[in-house]
């Protein structure tokens, strides 16, 4: 019975941590974009940014470097 209680507690803590991380990322002005658009020809992600002063001219041309 104690093992089930421990597993349920661990799953609950994991769920709370994931939800908290997504909420803090959403609220932060410098949060990481969760969704974006892949350009398959270039291999570049055009992420939607919350920052208004983003420099759109910077690209990663070779992601394997």
N, C-alpha and C positions, 0 to 999 in steps of 0.2 A: 504494500500500500504506500509506503514511503517513496518508493522508486517512481510510481505514477505521479505523486505529488511533486517530486523534484523535476520530472520531465515537463509537467504542466507549468511549473514556475519558470523553467528555462525558456519554454516556448513563449510564455507571456512576456518575459523580459525582452526577448528578441523582438517580438512584435512591437512593444512599446519603444524600443530603441530605433527601429526602422521608421515608425510613424514620426517620432520626434525628429529624426534626421531629415526626413522629407519636409516637415513643417518648417524647421529652421532654414533649410535650403531655399524654400519658397519665400520666406519672409526676408531673408538677407538680400541686400541690393547687389551683392557680389556672388550670389548663388550660382552653382553649376547648372547649366542648361540640361534638363532631363530629356528633352526631345530636340531634334534638329533635322536637317536634311543632308543626306549623303549625296555627293556628286561622284558617281561610280567611275567616271572617266579620270578624275583627279585623285580620288580617295580622300577628299577633304570634307569635313563636316561644317556646314553653315548652321551654327547653333543660334537659337533665339536668345538674345541677351537682354537682361533687365537694365544693364548699365547704358546710360545715354551717351557717354563719352567713349564708346568703343571704337577702336581703330580697325576698320574693315579691310584695310589694305594688307594686313599681315596674314599670310597663308602658310601652312605647312605643306611644302611641295613633295617632300620625301619622308613619309612617316616612319620609315624603317631606319633612319639615321640615328 
